[in-house]
Amino acid sequence: MLVTSSARAVEIHTLVTKNCQALSGVVVFVDDDSVMLIDLEGHSRLWRRDDITSVVLHNSVDNPLASITLDARLDEHLYNVYLVDEEEVAFTGWAIGFIEELVVFFDLYGRTHVLEQDDIDRMIRPSSIPIVYPPHAAVALQFPRDYIECDKLATDAGIPPSRIIGDRIKVSDYFDAFERRHLELESFRERTFVYAKPFMYDQRTRLGLIYMAKRGPVVPAYIHFSTGNPFAFQSFMLLGGAPIPWLPTVDPKVVLWSDLKSHIFHATFLANPVAVPAGTPIYIDGAIPPSTKASYHTEPHFNYLILMGGDFGPWSGSMGTYYPARYIKAKVQEREVSASHSGLVFRARAIWDALELRALYFRSRQSGSDGKGLTIKGEEPDADYTLNEDTVRGGATARLFDFDLVLDGVINFGRHADSNGFELDFRHYQIGSTISREFGHYVRMNLHANYHIESNDFVEEDGSSHDGTEQIFDYGGAFEFQF
């Protein structure tokens, strides 16, 4: 980051018309029709671009303005500028120049600041100020007779010009470039209001190896990476087995996860890479085994999930669909209900630099006749069935000292019944936590702990019942290489 906060060098533009009228000052804005500047007396002036035939530029070491009278025109382009990772206003000023990827600002104290655009966190219009008196020094501007067409403007004393643009076409091109950069800066300023922070995703590529004592993913490894630019289009990709904050379970799952963010819009896509099409069996005749061989058990999975929504500052809301599946085992009979209909997902988030809050609601209503969408291991199902589920998930991620702390809670309840007399009522409560810390530049360690309370009430086809509550504590960790 370049910040010349102590410098006082100011570029002074002198606009000259074909009638040899001249106006000198600091240019603060350019559009299609006009050039606006603060003249050397400290007042805003607006000149039509079509009247300008030449431009003379001088670099003054000292601020030439003894006072600045702020009116509505100047207020419109005056900003409080905040820098990345800074809470207080860095300065209040106007964008007066552009050097390749750098932006030059002139503040109310007569100082210039040279910044990379990526170092700006946000730009906010301040409260109106009638007049300011910055530190200054009077300047004289030299206009050499050999280069100035208007004899009455020629002077021999003062600061020599750094550049003279004497051709109408070159003058037009010069101000076109000035206008384009002002429009880009204004577009950037607008985007800072729809991004909670310059880059929404982890910018470092990570390769992780994960272990869980009881409910680990089938593929115990993952990689994730991101692309894009601050306050512009950004994307994130994860492939492998890891805890996923947008699923109705805290247990790690093998997924293909893709996120993107562009202006106010964002989207999330999660897919089960071994069973992407909706309705594909996952457990029975599928590639994923259940997490336990217990006689009575049920657990969820999914085919894919899509969320889309919008953001404004730290606030974010989205909704979408997902295709869930549920594995059920009673004694030796194993069955799976696949997604015959899409479920609904709603997500709300609030994101700040060191804190994120999130809440999700999942709603699924599945049904089928003659066994369509129902798989029973070793049998040909012909029963009608229903499966209704509701899940609420809430969580937070906080940055405290050198640690990242993650806490999530999930409440899942539902009912399954079929025409053969089989019934299941379930109420599951989950808490998941992660503590993460970097060790050096290339290594990160994550510690995971999950706690489940699972209440399942079974009524089997022969009329027998089984009611049970199981408490499960699962733990593990992940070792990550960072690049």
N, C-alpha and C positions, 0 to 999 in steps of 0.2 A: 504494500500500500504506500502511495506517495501522498504525503500531506505537507505542503509547504505553509504551515500555519503561521510561521513568523515572517514569511516573505511579504513584500509590499509591491512587487512588480505588477503593473497594470497595463494592459494593452488598450491604447486610446485609438479610436477610429475617427477619422475626419472624412465626412461625406461631402462630396463636391458635386454641384449641378452644372449644367451647360451654361448657366448664367453666372457662374463663378460664385454662387452662394455656397458657404461652407458651414458645417456644423461639426464640432468635435465633442467627443464624449465616450462613454463606455457602453457598448452594445449589450443589451440584456435580452433581446428577443427579436426574431425574424420570422415573418410569415410570407405568404404569396404576394401580398400587396405592399407591405411596409417594413421598415426597420425602426425598432424602438431603442432609444439609448438614454442614458442619463448624461445630460450635458455638463460642461465644466462648472456651471453654476449650481448643479445639484438638482435640476428639474428634469422630468421625463419629457422627451421629445419624440415625435413620430414623423418619419419622412417616407414619402412614397418611393418605392424601389425604382419605378420607371423614371423618376427625376434624377437619379444618381448616375453620373457619368464616370466618376473615378472615386477611389478610396485610398487614403493615405493612412498607414498604420505606424504608430509610435509606441515604444515600450518605455514606460515611465517606472523608474525604480521606486518612487514614492507615490502614495495615493494622491491624486490631484484634486479630489473633491473635498472642499471645506465643510460642506453639508449636503445632505440628501433629503429632499422633500418627497415623502412617499404619498402617492396618490393611488387611485383605484387601478390605474394601468400598471404601475410598478408592483402593487400588492398582488396582482394576479400571477406574477411570475417569481415572487419571493418565497423562499422555502426555508423551514427549519430542516436541516440535514442531519440525520442520525447515521452513525457508522455501525457496521456489523460488530456485535459483541459489546456495544456501548449503550448504556441506558439513557445518558444525558444527551441533549442536543450538542452536536459538534460545533455548528455555527449556523447563522442565518444569512442567506445571500442569494444571488442570482447566478445562473450558468452563463458565463460570458465568453467561453471559448472551448474548442475541442482540438485535441492533439492526438490523432490516431484513436486509441482506445481510452484516452484520458479525457476527463472533463475538468475545466477550469472554472472555479467559482470565485465571485467577488462578494465579500461579506459586508455587514453594516459597519465594521470597524476599519474598512479600507484595506483588508488583507485579502490575498488570493490563496486559494486552496486547489491543489491539483490532485485529483482522485481517479483511481480506477473505478469504473461503474460497479463492478462486483463488490467493492468495499462499502457501497452505500446500502444501508438497511432499509431506510424509508425517507420520504420527503413529504413534509406536512406544511401546509400554509399557516403562518403564524397569525397572531392577533395584530390588528392594524396599529402601526406606529406613525405618528404624524411627521416627525423629522428627527434625524440623527446628525451628530457632529463627529465624524471619525477623525483620527489623527491624519494630518495631511501636510503636503508641501506644495507650494505653487510651482507650476511648470510652464516653460515656454517651449513651443513646438517649432522646429525648423522645417521650412518648405523650400528646398533648393530650387533656384531659378531654372536649372538645367532640366528638371524633371516635372515641374509644375506648369501646366498650360496657362493658368490664370496668373498674370503678372501681379495683380493686387494682393494675392495670397503669399507671394514669395517673401521669405525672411531668411536671414543668414544666421541668426542666433537661436539657441535652444537645442532640444534633443533632436538628433537627426532621425529621419524615418527609417523604420526597419523594413518596410515594404510599401511599394506604390502599385496600385492596380489601376491602370489608365485606360483599359479597353472595356467597352460596355458589355461585351460578351463575357469577358473574364470577371467583371463585376457581378454579372448575373449568376455565373457559375459559382462564384465565391459565396454569395448569399443563398443560393440553392443548397449548397452543402451545409451552411449554417442552419438553414431552416430544417433540413432533413435530420440533422443531429438533435435539434430542439424537439422535433416530433418523436424521435427515438427515445430521448430522455423522458418526455412526458408519458410515452407508452410504458417505459420502465417504471416510472413513478406510480402509474395506475396499477401495474402488476404487483408492486410491493404491498398493496392493500388486499390482494387476493391470495397471497402466499403467507403462511404463518411464519416462515423463516426462509432465507434465501434458497436453501436446498432442503427438500422435504425428506430425503432418504439418506441412509448411510452411504457416504461417498466412497468408502474403501471396500475393495473386493475381499470377501472372507471365504475361506474354505474351512469347514467345521467337521469335527468328528464328535458324535453324540452317543452317550450311554445312559440308559434308564434301567433301573433294577427290575421293574415289573412290566412296564408298558412302553417299551422302546419302539421306535419305528422299524419297519422291515428293512429299510436302507438306512443304516446308522451314520450317514454323512450328508452334507449339504454344501452348496456353494451359492453365494449371492453377490450381486454386483449392481451398479447403477450407472446411468449415463445422463447427459444433459448439462444445462447451464443454470446458474443462479437466476431466480425470478423469470425463468423461461421453461420450455418443454423439458420435462424430466421423466425418467422411467427407472423401474426397479425390477429385478428378476431374482427369484430363488428357486432352486431345484434340489430336491432331496428331502430327508426326514428331519423335521424341526418343529418346535412349538409355533403355532400359527395364531395370531391374535384375532382372526376373523372367522374362526370356526366355533361350533357350539361345544367344544371340548378343550380342556387344557392339555390333554395328552399330545405329544408330538405325532405328526402325521407326515407321510410321504406325499409331497405336492409339487405341482408346477404353479408358482405364484408370480403373477405379473401385475405391477402397479404403474400407473402413469398419471402425470399432472401437467396440465397446460392451461394457463390463465385461470379462469374461475372453475374449470372443469377438472374432474378427476375420475378415475375408474380403477377397479380392482377385479382381477380374474384369478380364480383358484381352481385347479383341476387335479383330479386323481389320475396320475399318469398311466395307471394300469387299467382304468375303467372310466374313460372320459365320457362316452356317449351316455345320455340320460337313460336310466333304467338298466344299465349293465350290472349284472351281479358282481359283488366285490368279494364276499367271503365264501359262499358255496359255489363251486365251479369257478371261483375267481382266484386271484393271486395273493390275497392277503389273509393270513390266519387270524382268528380271534385272539385277544390279548391274554386269555386264560382258558384252561381246560375244565373249569368248575362245572358242576352238573347244572346249575341254574345261573344264567348270565344273559345280559343284553348290553349291546354297545352300538354307537352310531358311526356312520361314515358318510361319504358323499361322492357324487360323480363330478359335479363342478358347481361353482358359485360365481355370480357376476354382480358387482355393485357399481353404480354410477351416481354421481352427484356433483355438488358445487361447494365452493369455499368462499369465505370472506374473512380475511384476517385469520384469527385463531379458530374461527368457528367453521365447522364442516358438517354437512349432512348428506346422506346418500341412501338409496334403496335399490333392491334388485331381487334376483331370483336365485334359488339353489335347488339342487336335486339330491335329496338325502336318501340314505339306505340304513336299515337297522338289522343287526344280527340278533337272533333270539335262540337260546338253548334251554330246553327243559328236559332233564334227565339225559336221555341219549338222542332225543329228537332235536335236530338243528334246522332252523328256518331263517330265511332272509326276505325282508320286504324291500323291494327295489322301488325306485322313484317312478311312479306312474303319472304324477303331476308335479309341477314345480312348486316349491315353497317360496315364501316371501321372507326377505331380510331387510331390516332397517338399521342404519348405523348413524350415530351422532358422535362427533369428536370435538375436542378443544385442545389446541396445541400451542404451547409456548416454548421458549428456548430450553428450559430445564424441566418442563412438566407436560405430560399428555394425559388427558382423560378420555375415556371411550365407553360407549354403551351400545349394545346390539340386541335386537329381538328377532328370533327365528320362529316362523310359523309354518307348519307342514300338515297337510290333510291328504292322506293317501287312502285309496280304496280300489278294489278290483273284484271282478266276478270270475268264477270258474278257474280260480288260481292264477289269473293273469297278473303278473307282477309279484307273485309269491313263489318262492323256491323252497322246497322241503327236501333235505338231503335223503336220497334213496327212495323218494316217493314221487308220484305224479299228482300234484295238488289240484283239487277241483273246488275248493271252498271259496265262498265270498268272504271278504275281510275289510276291515278298516284299521287305519293307524293314524292317530292324531297326536301331534307333538307341539309343545311350546317350549322355547328356551330363551332365557334372558342371560346376557353376559355383560359384565361391567369390569373395567380395569383401569389401571394407571401405570404410567412409566415416569420415573423421576430420576434426575441426575443429582447426586448428592456427593460432594467432595469428588473423589475419583471413581465412584461407583455408579453403575446404572441399576436401578431397582425396578422390578416389574411385579405387579400383583394383579391377579385376575380372579374373579368369582363367577361361577356358572350355576344356574338353577335350571334343571331340565325335567319336565314331567309330561306324561302322556299315557295313552291307552291303546292297546291292540286287541282286537277280537275277530274271530272268524266263525263261519257258520257251522264248523265241526265241534264247537264248544270250547275251543282254546281261547284263553284270555290272559292278558298281561297288563297290570297297572304298575307304572314305575315313577319313582321320584328320586332324582339324582342331584347331589350337591357337590360341587368341586371348587377347590381353591388351588391355584397355581402361583408359584413365585419363582423369580429368577434374580440372582445377584451376579452382576457382570463387572469385570475389571480388566483393564489393559495392563500387561506386564511388558514394558519396553514398547517398541514401535511395531513389532510384527506378531505379537502373541496376545490373545485375549482368552480369559477363562470365564465360563458360565457355570453357575451352580443352580440346579433345578430341584424344586420340591413340590410335589402335588399331593393333595389330600382329597379323597373321595368318600362320600357317604352315599351308598346306593341301596335304596329300598325297592324290592321287586315283589309283587304279588302275582303268583301264577295260578291259573286254573287250567288243568290239562284236559285233554279230550275225554279221558275216562272219568272226569269229575273230581279227581284228586286235586288238592291245592298245596301250594308251598309259599309261605310268606317268610321273607328274610331280609335283613339289613346287614350289609357288609361295609366295613370301614377299611379303606386301603390307603396306605402311605407309600408313595413312590418317590424315589429320589435318583439323582444322577447329575450329569454335568456334560459340558461340551468344551472341547479344546479347539480354538480357532487360530488359523494363520491369517494374518492381515497383509494385504498387498497395496 
